[in-house]
């Protein structure tokens, strides 16, 4: 079974990340979020931070980021967990009433990984910081009655392949370790 999961992970990365970009992917380290029953690997050197009160009010349960900012911008991974009505699709939960805007400015694609069906959204046109684009790479899943959204951001550069490869490699490690109590 572990071999099958490893092969699925490699296949997922092959579809998600160009092989040339993987050569420059920094190491990843294990992270667990036991309160929501998720484990994943985050970029090496990134630290865990408690979400601010404002972020927590928006269902952010975890934040990871490097120790230092790049050109004043602190790249990050935020994890959102929220109750989702059984009548709502993953696409509706992720895009809401702004789907036309999001699809105009980014790319939405389906993927299946470790038994979870999900959607990935990528954009470098949705936000900016001091005139530079911000890369947003999101991975969303529905699991039980909850929606899980893993949002990676970094300062965009002319060469977005490196952060996209890093975020894709990290997202490929996301897995549910237990079913959290609702």
N, CA, C and O of each residue as an XYZ file, in Angstrom:
728
protein
N       0.819     -1.193      0.000
C       0.000      0.000      0.000
C       0.862      1.256      0.000
O       0.568      2.213     -0.716
N       1.939      1.255      0.811
C       2.821      2.421      0.848
C       3.473      2.663     -0.518
O       3.651      3.807     -0.937
N       3.825      1.577     -1.199
C       4.435      1.715     -2.521
C       3.454      2.374     -3.477
O       3.836      3.231     -4.274
N       2.188      1.975     -3.399
C       1.161      2.562     -4.266
C       1.027      4.055     -3.974
O       0.930      4.863     -4.898
N       1.021      4.428     -2.679
C       0.924      5.844     -2.315
C       2.133      6.616     -2.823
O       1.991      7.736     -3.312
N       3.322      6.028     -2.713
C       4.524      6.691     -3.201
C       4.447      6.896     -4.713
O       4.803      7.959     -5.221
N       3.982      5.879     -5.423
C       3.859      5.996     -6.874
C       2.819      7.050     -7.254
O       3.013      7.805     -8.206
N       1.712      7.097     -6.502
C       0.707      8.123     -6.767
C       1.280      9.511     -6.521
O       0.999     10.443     -7.275
N       2.084      9.653     -5.468
C       2.713     10.936     -5.174
C       3.645     11.363     -6.292
O       3.649     12.529     -6.687
N       4.429     10.437     -6.802
C       5.336     10.745     -7.907
C       4.537     11.107     -9.149
O       4.881     12.054     -9.855
N       3.480     10.365     -9.418
C       2.640     10.664    -10.581
C       1.991     12.037    -10.439
O       1.899     12.785    -11.412
N       1.538     12.371     -9.226
C       0.923     13.678     -8.985
C       1.939     14.783     -9.266
O       1.624     15.764     -9.939
N       3.149     14.623     -8.752
C       4.171     15.642     -8.971
C       4.526     15.757    -10.451
O       4.771     16.857    -10.946
N       4.555     14.633    -11.158
C       4.892     14.675    -12.572
C       3.867     15.480    -13.352
O       4.220     16.172    -14.307
N       2.601     15.399    -12.957
C       1.563     16.164    -13.634
C       1.584     17.614    -13.198
O       1.399     18.516    -14.015
N       1.809     17.845    -11.905
C       1.712     19.179    -11.332
C       2.952     20.024    -11.569
O       2.839     21.232    -11.776
N       4.132     19.416    -11.543
C       5.382     20.161    -11.544
C       6.274     19.708    -12.703
O       6.523     18.513    -12.859
N       6.759     20.656    -13.519
C       7.696     20.283    -14.569
C       8.983     19.708    -13.969
O       9.459     20.193    -12.943
N       9.540     18.685    -14.601
C      10.737     18.028    -14.076
C      11.893     19.010    -13.900
O      12.656     18.888    -12.942
N      12.036     19.974    -14.799
C      13.131     20.933    -14.692
C      13.013     21.789    -13.444
O      14.026     22.232    -12.904
N      11.800     22.027    -12.979
C      11.606     22.850    -11.784
C      11.923     22.076    -10.509
O      12.306     22.686     -9.510
N      11.775     20.750    -10.512
C      12.023     19.965     -9.310
C      13.482     19.984     -8.890
O      13.781     19.834     -7.706
N      14.385     20.164     -9.823
C      15.803     20.174     -9.503
C      16.134     21.293     -8.521
O      17.084     21.167     -7.748
N      15.370     22.384     -8.536
C      15.671     23.512     -7.675
C      14.771     23.589     -6.444
O      14.788     24.593     -5.732
N      13.990     22.547     -6.186
C      13.086     22.571     -5.046
C      13.872     22.365     -3.756
O      14.570     21.361     -3.615
N      13.768     23.304     -2.808
C      14.445     23.125     -1.525
C      13.835     21.963     -0.748
O      12.758     21.471     -1.084
N      14.528     21.544      0.273
C      14.066     20.432      1.099
C      12.777     20.791      1.828
O      12.490     21.959      2.090
N      12.017     19.761      2.143
C      10.784     19.920      2.903
C      10.952     19.244      4.257
O      11.721     18.293      4.391
N      10.225     19.741      5.268
C      10.247     19.128      6.596
C       8.820     18.800      7.028
O       7.866     19.463      6.621
N       8.692     17.776      7.849
C       7.384     17.292      8.280
C       6.698     18.282      9.224
O       7.328     18.862     10.108
N       5.409     18.457      9.016
C       4.582     19.282      9.904
C       3.286     18.529     10.133
O       2.765     17.890      9.219
N       2.769     18.599     11.332
C       1.487     17.964     11.642
C       0.583     19.000     12.292
O       1.025     19.832     13.084
N      -0.676     18.927     11.940
C      -1.674     19.801     12.543
C      -2.706     18.871     13.171
O      -3.759     18.624     12.582
N      -2.407     18.348     14.378
C      -3.272     17.327     14.971
C      -4.693     17.804     15.250
O      -5.623     16.998     15.247
N      -4.873     19.087     15.488
C      -6.219     19.573     15.804
C      -7.180     19.425     14.635
O      -8.395     19.387     14.832
N      -6.644     19.340     13.411
C      -7.518     19.165     12.245
C      -7.251     17.852     11.520
O      -7.878     17.573     10.498
N      -6.318     17.031     12.043
C      -6.074     15.718     11.462
C      -5.374     15.736     10.124
O      -5.690     14.935      9.245
N      -4.420     16.649      9.960
C      -3.699     16.776      8.695
C      -2.200     16.733      8.961
O      -1.714     17.263      9.960
N      -1.488     16.101      8.058
C      -0.028     16.138      8.077
C       0.426     16.555      6.681
O      -0.229     16.244      5.686
N       1.530     17.248      6.620
C       2.115     17.649      5.349
C       3.557     18.028      5.582
O       4.014     18.098      6.722
N       4.266     18.269      4.513
C       5.632     18.757      4.610
C       5.642     20.202      4.127
O       5.006     20.547      3.131
N       6.372     21.028      4.849
C       6.486     22.444      4.501
C       7.936     22.729      4.118
O       8.828     21.947      4.449
N       8.178     23.840      3.425
C       9.564     24.155      3.056
C      10.474     24.193      4.283
O      10.114     24.748      5.322
N      11.654     23.598      4.147
C      12.634     23.592      5.238
C      12.951     25.034      5.628
O      13.104     25.906      4.773
N      13.044     25.259      6.908
C      13.345     26.597      7.404
C      12.108     27.435      7.675
O      12.210     28.501      8.282
N      10.948     26.978      7.241
C       9.711     27.707      7.531
C       9.301     27.376      8.961
O       9.509     26.260      9.435
N       8.719     28.353      9.638
C       8.299     28.176     11.025
C       6.787     28.284     11.138
O       6.120     28.894     10.302
N       6.272     27.681     12.184
C       4.835     27.712     12.455
C       4.519     28.943     13.294
O       5.270     29.295     14.204
N       3.411     29.590     12.984
C       2.944     30.731     13.763
C       1.468     30.565     14.039
O       0.726     30.010     13.228
N       1.052     31.050     15.184
C      -0.384     31.043     15.478
C      -1.033     32.126     14.623
O      -0.457     33.201     14.454
N      -2.212     31.864     14.086
C      -2.885     32.900     13.304
C      -3.298     34.076     14.195
O      -3.641     33.900     15.364
N      -3.257     35.258     13.622
C      -3.732     36.433     14.350
C      -5.226     36.281     14.594
O      -5.875     35.430     13.986
N      -5.770     37.102     15.478
C      -7.212     37.049     15.764
C      -8.014     37.294     14.489
O      -9.043     36.657     14.263
N      -7.537     38.223     13.657
C      -8.247     38.523     12.402
C      -8.247     37.296     11.489
O      -9.281     36.952     10.915
N      -7.104     36.640     11.352
C      -7.034     35.442     10.511
C      -7.875     34.313     11.094
O      -8.570     33.609     10.361
N      -7.813     34.142     12.406
C      -8.600     33.085     13.044
C     -10.092     33.302     12.813
O     -10.844     32.336     12.680
N     -10.527     34.561     12.765
C     -11.945     34.834     12.511
C     -12.339     34.457     11.084
O     -13.524     34.330     10.776
N     -11.341     34.280     10.215
C     -11.586     33.870      8.831
C     -11.306     32.373      8.649
O     -11.085     31.918      7.527
N     -11.314     31.616      9.736
C     -11.143     30.164      9.755
C      -9.714     29.701      9.488
O      -9.500     28.525      9.193
N      -8.731     30.596      9.584
C      -7.335     30.182      9.432
C      -6.921     29.484     10.722
O      -7.023     30.054     11.809
N      -6.451     28.241     10.592
C      -6.074     27.461     11.771
C      -4.566     27.318     11.927
O      -4.088     26.968     13.007
N      -3.817     27.581     10.873
C      -2.366     27.404     10.930
C      -1.699     28.314      9.912
O      -2.245     28.577      8.841
N      -0.501     28.794     10.264
C       0.285     29.632      9.358
C       1.737     29.162      9.439
O       2.270     28.951     10.528
N       2.364     29.002      8.289
C       3.792     28.692      8.198
C       4.433     29.751      7.313
O       3.810     30.237      6.369
N       5.688     30.110      7.618
C       6.396     31.112      6.809
C       7.896     31.004      7.049
O       8.326     30.432      8.051
N       8.703     31.557      6.124
C      10.146     31.577      6.368
C      10.455     32.554      7.509
O       9.612     33.371      7.880
N      11.644     32.464      8.049
C      12.020     33.334      9.168
C      12.236     34.773      8.724
O      12.100     35.696      9.526
N      12.572     34.970      7.457
C      12.822     36.327      6.967
C      12.010     36.606      5.703
O      11.660     35.701      4.946
N      11.731     37.871      5.508
C      10.972     38.313      4.339
C      11.909     38.483      3.141
O      13.117     38.656      3.304
N      11.343     38.432      1.952
C      12.060     38.701      0.710
C      11.517     40.000      0.147
O      10.334     40.087     -0.182
N      12.354     40.997      0.033
C      11.940     42.322     -0.462
C      10.728     42.847      0.312
O       9.842     43.485     -0.258
N      10.704     42.569      1.617
C       9.620     43.057      2.462
C       8.382     42.181      2.497
O       7.456     42.458      3.260
N       8.345     41.124      1.685
C       7.170     40.245      1.643
C       7.486     38.921      2.332
O       8.514     38.305      2.053
N       6.612     38.484      3.225
C       6.798     37.230      3.934
C       5.946     36.144      3.259
O       4.729     36.090      3.432
N       6.616     35.288      2.491
C       5.916     34.162      1.859
C       5.236     33.365      2.959
O       5.675     33.407      4.108
N       4.163     32.635      2.630
C       3.483     31.909      3.687
C       2.590     30.808      3.150
O       2.269     30.742      1.963
N       2.208     29.954      4.073
C       1.187     28.938      3.852
C       0.150     29.159      4.936
O       0.477     29.130      6.123
N      -1.084     29.377      4.548
C      -2.169     29.444      5.526
C      -3.085     28.252      5.286
O      -3.321     27.842      4.149
N      -3.590     27.712      6.379
C      -4.487     26.574      6.298
C      -5.833     27.010      6.863
O      -5.938     27.439      8.012
N      -6.849     26.889      6.031
C      -8.208     27.252      6.422
C      -9.031     25.976      6.524
O      -8.971     25.116      5.645
N      -9.793     25.862      7.591
C     -10.724     24.751      7.755
C     -12.061     25.355      8.138
O     -12.156     26.131      9.089
N     -13.088     24.996      7.393
C     -14.418     25.542      7.663
C     -15.482     24.481      7.391
O     -15.310     23.600      6.549
N     -16.574     24.593      8.123
C     -17.718     23.709      7.875
C     -18.304     24.050      6.506
O     -18.440     25.222      6.154
N     -18.646     23.020      5.744
C     -19.212     23.210      4.412
C     -20.514     22.412      4.329
O     -20.550     21.223      4.647
N     -21.560     23.073      3.906
C     -22.852     22.417      3.746
C     -22.749     21.308      2.701
O     -22.053     21.475      1.699
N     -23.419     20.193      2.911
C     -23.385     19.104      1.924
C     -23.928     19.528      0.553
O     -23.645     18.871     -0.449
N     -24.693     20.601      0.500
C     -25.248     21.077     -0.779
C     -24.243     21.916     -1.577
O     -24.492     22.231     -2.741
N     -23.134     22.274     -0.976
C     -22.142     23.132     -1.619
C     -21.047     22.267     -2.241
O     -20.542     21.346     -1.600
N     -20.684     22.560     -3.480
C     -19.577     21.854     -4.137
C     -18.260     22.500     -3.736
O     -18.233     23.626     -3.237
N     -17.181     21.784     -3.958
C     -15.858     22.324     -3.661
C     -15.612     23.598     -4.468
O     -15.088     24.578     -3.938
N     -15.983     23.589     -5.729
C     -15.795     24.771     -6.582
C     -16.565     25.972     -6.029
O     -16.039     27.084     -5.986
N     -17.803     25.746     -5.608
C     -18.602     26.839     -5.039
C     -17.965     27.363     -3.755
O     -17.932     28.571     -3.520
N     -17.460     26.451     -2.925
C     -16.840     26.869     -1.668
C     -15.566     27.679     -1.918
O     -15.328     28.688     -1.254
N     -14.751     27.237     -2.873
C     -13.489     27.927     -3.140
C     -13.679     29.276     -3.830
O     -13.063     30.268     -3.440
N     -14.523     29.314     -4.845
C     -14.634     30.516     -5.667
C     -15.788     31.434     -5.278
O     -15.741     32.635     -5.543
N     -16.807     30.883     -4.660
C     -17.950     31.692     -4.241
C     -18.570     32.448     -5.400
O     -18.634     31.948     -6.523
N     -19.019     33.645     -5.118
C     -19.674     34.456     -6.143
C     -18.675     35.167     -7.052
O     -19.073     35.858     -7.989
N     -17.385     35.002     -6.782
C     -16.340     35.665     -7.567
C     -15.697     34.749     -8.610
O     -14.591     35.033     -9.069
N     -16.361     33.662     -8.992
C     -15.727     32.679     -9.872
C     -15.270     33.278    -11.198
O     -14.186     32.943    -11.675
N     -16.061     34.148    -11.801
C     -15.660     34.734    -13.085
C     -14.355     35.507    -12.945
O     -13.467     35.390    -13.790
N     -14.238     36.292    -11.887
C     -13.014     37.078    -11.643
C     -11.814     36.147    -11.430
O     -10.762     36.331    -12.043
N     -11.984     35.141    -10.550
C     -10.881     34.234    -10.261
C     -10.429     33.478    -11.506
O      -9.230     33.306    -11.727
N     -11.377     33.029    -12.315
C     -11.028     32.262    -13.512
C     -10.405     33.140    -14.598
O      -9.621     32.654    -15.413
N     -10.745     34.413    -14.613
C     -10.124     35.345    -15.546
C      -8.661     35.607    -15.183
O      -7.817     35.795    -16.059
N      -8.376     35.616    -13.889
C      -7.044     35.975    -13.407
C      -6.166     34.788    -13.003
O      -5.023     34.979    -12.588
N      -6.685     33.580    -13.122
C      -5.905     32.417    -12.711
C      -6.394     31.145    -13.359
O      -7.246     31.167    -14.247
N      -5.843     30.033    -12.902
C      -6.144     28.723    -13.473
C      -6.670     27.789    -12.385
O      -6.083     27.672    -11.310
N      -7.775     27.135    -12.681
C      -8.379     26.166    -11.772
C      -8.258     24.794    -12.417
O      -8.605     24.617    -13.584
N      -7.766     23.827    -11.656
C      -7.671     22.471    -12.205
C      -8.015     21.445    -11.126
O      -7.855     21.693     -9.931
N      -8.493     20.285    -11.583
C      -8.844     19.185    -10.678
C      -7.627     18.285    -10.499
O      -6.790     18.153    -11.391
N      -7.555     17.675     -9.331
C      -6.565     16.631     -9.125
C      -7.078     15.657     -8.082
O      -7.982     15.973     -7.309
N      -6.502     14.495     -8.070
C      -6.861     13.457     -7.101
C      -5.563     12.970     -6.495
O      -4.640     12.576     -7.207
N      -5.498     12.999     -5.167
C      -4.268     12.613     -4.508
C      -4.571     11.943     -3.184
O      -5.324     12.475     -2.369
N      -3.986     10.780     -2.972
C      -4.154     10.019     -1.732
C      -5.624      9.863     -1.353
O      -5.992     10.005     -0.187
N      -6.443      9.576     -2.330
C      -7.848      9.310     -2.085
C      -8.719     10.539     -1.960
O      -9.937     10.415     -1.832
N      -8.135     11.712     -1.994
C      -8.924     12.943     -1.868
C      -9.013     13.617     -3.230
O      -8.007     13.785     -3.920
N     -10.206     13.994     -3.599
C     -10.420     14.741     -4.830
C     -10.321     16.216     -4.478
O     -10.887     16.650     -3.475
N      -9.620     16.983     -5.277
C      -9.437     18.384     -4.929
C      -9.370     19.296     -6.126
O      -9.417     18.853     -7.274
N      -9.261     20.576     -5.840
C      -9.081     21.600     -6.857
C      -7.843     22.413     -6.515
O      -7.544     22.667     -5.348
N      -7.140     22.810     -7.550
C      -5.962     23.658     -7.402
C      -6.217     24.956     -8.158
O      -6.715     24.938     -9.283
N      -5.877     26.072     -7.540
C      -6.025     27.376     -8.175
C      -4.692     28.095     -8.095
O      -4.086     28.174     -7.026
N      -4.233     28.623     -9.232
C      -2.963     29.342     -9.285
C      -3.157     30.663    -10.002
O      -3.795     30.730    -11.052
N      -2.590     31.723     -9.412
C      -2.657     33.042    -10.039
C      -1.477     33.889     -9.596
O      -1.039     33.813     -8.448
N      -0.977     34.679    -10.499
C       0.011     35.709    -10.151
C      -0.525     37.075    -10.569
O       0.224     38.048    -10.650
N      -1.836     37.137    -10.835
C      -2.460     38.386    -11.276
C      -3.509     38.899    -10.289
O      -4.028     40.002    -10.463
N      -3.820     38.136     -9.284
C      -4.895     38.477     -8.362
C      -4.479     39.533     -7.343
O      -5.268     40.412     -6.999
N      -3.240     39.447     -6.860
C      -2.742     40.376     -5.852
C      -1.355     40.867     -6.222
O      -0.641     40.244     -7.008
N      -0.987     42.018     -5.628
C       0.364     42.533     -5.817
C       0.867     43.105     -4.492
O       0.082     43.409     -3.593
N       2.178     43.244     -4.389
C       2.822     43.810     -3.207
C       3.887     44.773     -3.696
O       4.855     44.367     -4.339
N       3.708     46.050     -3.389
C       4.660     47.083     -3.813
C       4.961     47.005     -5.312
O       6.106     47.167     -5.734
N       3.934     46.758     -6.097
C       4.076     46.727     -7.545
C       4.532     45.405     -8.133
O       4.592     45.259     -9.353
N       4.856     44.437     -7.283
C       5.281     43.122     -7.769
C       4.130     42.131     -7.604
O       3.390     42.192     -6.621
N       3.982     41.227     -8.556
C       2.893     40.240     -8.437
C       3.133     39.293     -7.263
O       4.274     38.997     -6.908
N       2.046     38.830     -6.675
C       2.106     37.817     -5.619
C       1.583     36.514     -6.224
O       0.473     36.459     -6.753
N       2.405     35.467     -6.134
C       1.985     34.144     -6.592
C       1.087     33.544     -5.533
O       1.464     33.465     -4.364
N      -0.101     33.119     -5.934
C      -1.043     32.430     -5.050
C      -1.250     31.039     -5.626
O      -1.631     30.885     -6.786
N      -0.997     30.039     -4.809
C      -1.139     28.647     -5.227
C      -1.982     27.955     -4.160
O      -1.510     27.735     -3.044
N      -3.228     27.609     -4.495
C      -4.168     27.061     -3.518
C      -4.545     25.626     -3.851
O      -4.645     25.243     -5.017
N      -4.750     24.844     -2.796
C      -5.164     23.450     -2.933
C      -6.330     23.235     -1.980
O      -6.170     23.367     -0.767
N      -7.490     22.907     -2.512
C      -8.678     22.742     -1.688
C      -9.235     21.339     -1.756
O      -9.201     20.691     -2.802
N      -9.753     20.873     -0.619
C     -10.350     19.541     -0.496
C     -11.615     19.650      0.332
O     -11.735     20.528      1.187
N     -12.544     18.768      0.079
C     -13.656     18.546      0.993
C     -13.381     17.204      1.655
O     -13.050     16.227      0.984
N     -13.520     17.165      2.961
C     -13.278     15.926      3.712
C     -14.329     15.878      4.810
O     -14.282     16.649      5.768
N     -15.280     14.958      4.656
C     -16.395     14.930      5.591
C     -17.245     16.171      5.404
O     -17.640     16.502      4.286
N     -17.522     16.848      6.487
C     -18.347     18.062      6.423
C     -17.499     19.327      6.465
O     -18.009     20.415      6.730
N     -16.220     19.181      6.206
C     -15.318     20.334      6.275
C     -14.600     20.573      4.948
O     -14.327     19.653      4.177
N     -14.310     21.843      4.724
C     -13.487     22.236      3.594
C     -12.107     22.592      4.108
O     -11.974     23.242      5.144
N     -11.081     22.170      3.389
C      -9.694     22.439      3.754
C      -9.066     23.208      2.598
O      -9.112     22.758      1.453
N      -8.485     24.355      2.892
C      -7.830     25.158      1.865
C      -6.410     25.470      2.310
O      -6.196     26.091      3.351
N      -5.449     25.036      1.516
C      -4.029     25.278      1.760
C      -3.596     26.347      0.760
O      -3.521     26.082     -0.440
N      -3.313     27.545      1.245
C      -2.967     28.664      0.371
C      -1.506     29.044      0.576
O      -1.107     29.484      1.654
N      -0.721     28.866     -0.477
C       0.687     29.244     -0.475
C       0.805     30.578     -1.210
O       0.175     30.773     -2.249
N       1.605     31.488     -0.678
C       1.869     32.738     -1.402
C       3.352     33.053     -1.347
O       4.045     32.703     -0.391
N       3.821     33.716     -2.382
C       5.195     34.226     -2.391
C       5.229     35.421     -3.323
O       4.341     35.619     -4.153
N       6.262     36.198     -3.166
C       6.448     37.336     -4.049
C       6.747     36.803     -5.435
O       7.660     35.996     -5.608
N       5.991     37.245     -6.420
C       6.185     36.771     -7.784
C       7.450     37.360     -8.383
O       7.846     38.484     -8.071
N       8.065     36.586     -9.237
C       9.246     37.036     -9.963
C       9.042     36.698    -11.424
O       8.025     36.117    -11.804
N      10.007     37.061    -12.232
C       9.920     36.720    -13.650
C       9.915     35.203    -13.836
O       9.359     34.699    -14.812
N      10.529     34.480    -12.910
C      10.592     33.015    -12.992
C       9.763     32.425    -11.860
O      10.263     32.261    -10.748
N       8.504     32.105    -12.130
C       7.604     31.583    -11.110
C       7.730     30.071    -10.932
O       7.113     29.512    -10.025
N       8.508     29.402    -11.770
C       8.583     27.937    -11.704
C       9.120     27.451    -10.362
O       8.638     26.438     -9.857
N      10.103     28.133     -9.762
C      10.691     27.659     -8.507
C       9.683     27.663     -7.359
O       9.519     26.629     -6.711
N       8.989     28.792     -7.069
C       8.011     28.714     -5.979
C       6.833     27.800     -6.312
O       6.306     27.134     -5.421
N       6.415     27.755     -7.563
C       5.316     26.849     -7.927
C       5.723     25.406     -7.685
O       4.916     24.613     -7.200
N       6.964     25.048     -8.016
C       7.446     23.690     -7.795
C       7.520     23.382     -6.301
O       7.145     22.291     -5.871
N       7.997     24.333     -5.520
C       8.089     24.157     -4.074
C       6.705     23.957     -3.474
O       6.501     23.040     -2.678
N       5.755     24.808     -3.848
C       4.406     24.709     -3.308
C       3.733     23.413     -3.763
O       3.038     22.764     -2.981
N       3.939     23.042     -5.017
C       3.363     21.793     -5.526
C       3.934     20.580     -4.810
O       3.208     19.634     -4.501
N       5.238     20.609     -4.547
C       5.867     19.491     -3.835
C       5.324     19.396     -2.413
O       5.080     18.294     -1.920
N       5.132     20.519     -1.753
C       4.568     20.521     -0.405
C       3.122     20.030     -0.430
O       2.739     19.191      0.385
N       2.326     20.541     -1.348
C       0.915     20.146     -1.442
C       0.767     18.656     -1.717
O      -0.199     18.036     -1.272
N       1.714     18.080     -2.443
C       1.649     16.656     -2.758
C       1.797     15.781     -1.523
O       1.498     14.588     -1.571
N       2.255     16.360     -0.412
C       2.427     15.585      0.814
C       1.240     15.684      1.763
O       1.227     15.012      2.794
N       0.243     16.504      1.441
C      -0.918     16.682      2.321
C      -1.678     15.362      2.438
O      -2.006     14.728      1.435
N      -1.946     14.969      3.651
C      -2.788     13.792      3.858
C      -3.512     13.893      5.203
O      -3.046     14.535      6.144
N      -4.652     13.245      5.248
C      -5.474     13.224      6.444
C      -5.014     12.059      7.307
O      -4.970     10.919      6.844
N      -4.672     12.341      8.558
C      -4.150     11.294      9.427
C      -5.205     10.746     10.371
O      -5.114      9.591     10.785
N      -6.186     11.533     10.714
C      -7.322     11.087     11.520
C      -8.523     11.915     11.106
O      -8.375     12.954     10.462
N      -9.674     11.472     11.463
C     -10.873     12.275     11.212
C     -11.115     13.128     12.450
O     -11.430     12.595     13.514
N     -10.970     14.449     12.326
C     -11.157     15.292     13.499
C     -12.596     15.240     13.999
O     -13.526     14.999     13.228
N     -12.763     15.465     15.275
C     -14.091     15.500     15.870
C     -14.771     16.788     15.466
O     -14.207     17.869     15.633
N     -16.000     16.681     14.926
C     -16.706     17.872     14.439
C     -17.296     18.675     15.579
O     -17.923     19.708     15.347
